[in-house]
Amino acid sequence: MSKLPTKPDILDWIAANPTLTSKRDIAKAFGIKGAARIDLKRLLKELEHEGHLEKRKKTYRDPDRLPPVSVLQMKAPDANGDLFAQPLEWHGEGVEPTVLFVPRATDPALGEGDRILARLQVVHEADHNYEARLIRRIGASPRKVVGIFRKDAEGGRILPIDKGADKEWIVGPDATHGAKDGELVEAEQAGPRATRMGLPKARIVLRLGDPSEPKAVSLIAIHQHGIPDDFPPDVLEEADSKKPAGLSGRIDLRELPLVTIDPADARDHDDACFAEPDDDPKNEGGHIIWVAIADVAYYVTPGSKLDREAKTRGNSSYFPDRVVPMLPDRLSGDLCSLHEGVPRACIAVRMVVDAEGNKKSHRFVRGLMRSPASLTYQEVQAAFDGEPNDKTGPLLDPVIKPLFAAYGALKAARERRQPLDLELPERKVVLSDEGKVTSVNFVERLDAHKLIEEFMILANVAAAETLIAKKTPLLFRVHEEPPADKLESLRDTADAAGLTLAKGQVLKTAHLNKLLHDAAGKEEAELINIATLRSMTQAYYSPKNFGHFGLALQNYAHFTSPIRRYSDLIVHRGLITAHGWGDDGLSEQEIERLEQIGQHISDTERRSMMAERDTNDRYLAAYLSDRIGAEFGGRISGIAKFGVFVKLDETGADGLVPIRNLGNEYFHFDRDAGTLMGADTGVIIGLGQRVRVRLTDAAPVTGGIGLEILELEDAELPKGRGTGRPSRGRRPGSRGKPGGPPRRKEVKAKRKDAKVKRKVTRQRATKR
């Protein structure tokens, strides 16, 4: 007779194999046959009655609800220090539940990547659906760390470069990989979770060189976020074997003056455009707009080595000193780049709009084009404003002026549609040839930028509409409306500024635009723009169409950048399939996996955004590192229980004022109001307040910037009379009296007074 497993054995098996949980799977795993199956059934019933398992049909799981005992993978602590975990047994069709891990005092320390078996309890909180208690740790994924190696007699230590990381990693003498003292390295967890000193052990797997080298900044982010930056040899070989496309099977567009308009430092040119007046008497004052996009699908076919690598990367990642492209340079910089005077394969759309900018019709073609000119935004704008150069002069009347005329019609349509109109100044880090920051400049937004943006949006809409009409699967670009809790927070922020956001009706972008318009020109304008941006959800890719809230469009897909976005390549393949242009369209395997592909490339997009943001933070910290002690103006951009974030006016850099630097008193953190209130002085620190700060620290390796507030709203910040955070014998807010009650009534009274003042201010403003 086969030996019967214990209950912990069964739970461990189900934990490690969440897709093999039927009685048959469990019996097979433990070699149970014959009469022993009856005893196994009894054990499973007991586990079910005890609440360890939940049976549904023939398996012990519920696809629409997490089991009471589940396998979780720990995430990194969030900004508030809370630990959330990803459920590895979620099989539902909706949004993956959020699980908060609630540790006990006796639980071992858990870190990012640890896998645990946990007992779950359903809760109905604003930010999580389940709370988890540890049963046992069942394993850990090897964690990776990028940091500075410090050599010693016993091997060495790694000082992580993450801003929030405060633990070093121990490296044994046989795990240094030949790294030198002070070198930037990538390492992975090795051996036990922690040493007797409480520090994790690591094994160096890659040496990244001197961290003080300016161009190491983006390299740090690339490795830290796991962005693939080297193409495998077989992928490069496949790219090098590609030949330029010919005219066969294509429409000849080489006589159409399709020009590319890009930034001066553009590394590729994947879109071109042309416009002319429509001579149809039925469309008086109308325009014909052509948008041509590089035909990447011709070179990157489904299932090829190039395709698999592009899908893995998901998108290109852009840094101030380099690009990590989605495709090798043979394609991204050559065959798929619409260079001036060179025949290039394209997929183009001809769109007819009326005098008011409404699209009347469109059609797609697979063509061969030859751009007469590669232009920059600045020279196109200068030409239209009356200062053409030798290149733009001959193109002014036949090409540039018709482009702006068509844009004028589209601009009118945009104003009627009312997409979200945020005014957030964009800053650009400018580097020297050696990779050092020379300046941080505001990016000027010209009508030439807006022209291209409107043309591309119209082409993206046309692509989505065509694929919907032809019943061809695609990936939509989805942007859902803001959730109720974030809208309420935005209303509170507007309320504090004496402004109003409409309530009690279906939210439209027009309502948000009115708020932004009302704030324009006021001290609170930047705060309202930032708060509105923060209320937005993250856009993503999905085969299901939920519309694009921010653009106020129902049907929207990405079509215009297949060199740098895999989503656009999927849309191109859909158009090829829908029009029967060839056998390089969507494959059956892709159609079946569109949801997973959409999820993956949404994740890679977020990964790139985080890496690009971290790189800018490090460059800004390097730029400020020789100005320690200098004073700057700024505005409070974030509030957390551990401190205050300030955005500096001069550079746009975000710095942290640790709560210990705010004064000698305890601060009450109000998550809902987004404020800190001093227990002694009653001072309220909130979003959007003007401050004057002193730079206390700037660490280029981590990107961390430390600040101290000197003035709050043009007044010296009161320091309080306590000694900072309460000691063990004091209760928060007790004015130093051991065991004294917090000053809750005083805090509530001040909040009430502040609310009344805001209300009065708003009423006065209304009367005026």
Buried (B, 14 or more C-beta within 10 A) or exposed (E): EBEBBEBEBBBBBBBBEBEBBBBEBBBEBBEBEEEBBEBBEEBBEEBBEEEBBBBEEEBBBBEEBBBBBBBBBBBEBEEEEEBBBBBBBBBEEEEEBBBBBBEEEEEEEBBBBBBBBBBBEEEEEEEBBBBBBBBEBBBBEEBBBBBBBBBEEEBBBBBBBBBEBEBBBBBBEEBBBEBEEEBBBBBBBBEEBBEEEEBBBBBBBBBBEEBEEBBBBBBBBBBBBEBBBEBEEEBBEBBEEBEEBEEEEBBEBBEBBBBBBBEEEBBBBBBBBBBBBBEEEEBEEBBBBBBBBBBBBBBBBBEBBBBBBBBEBBBBBBBBBBBBBBBBBBBBBBBBBBBBEEBBBBBBBBBBBBBEBBBEEBEBBBBBBBBBBBBBBBBBBBBBEEEBEEBBEEBBEEBBBBBBBBBBBBBBBBEEBBBBBBBEEEBBBEBEEEBEBEEBEEEEEBBBBBBBBBBBBBBBBBBBBBBBEEEBBBBBBBBBBBEEEBBBBBBBBBBBBBBBBBEEEEBBBBBBBBBBEBBEEEEBBBBBBBBBEBBBBEBBBBBEBEBBBBBBBBBBBBBBBBBBBBBBBBBBBBBBBBBEBEEBBBBEEBBEBBBEBBEBBBEBBBBBBBBBEBBBBBBBBBBBBEEEEEEBEBBBBBBBBEBBBBBBEEBBBBBBBBBEBBBBBBBBBBEEBBBBBBBBBBBBBBBBBBBBBBBBBBBBBBBBBBBBBEBBEEEEBBBBEBEBEBEEEBBEBBBBEEEEEBBEEEBEEBBEEBBEEBEEBBEEEEEE
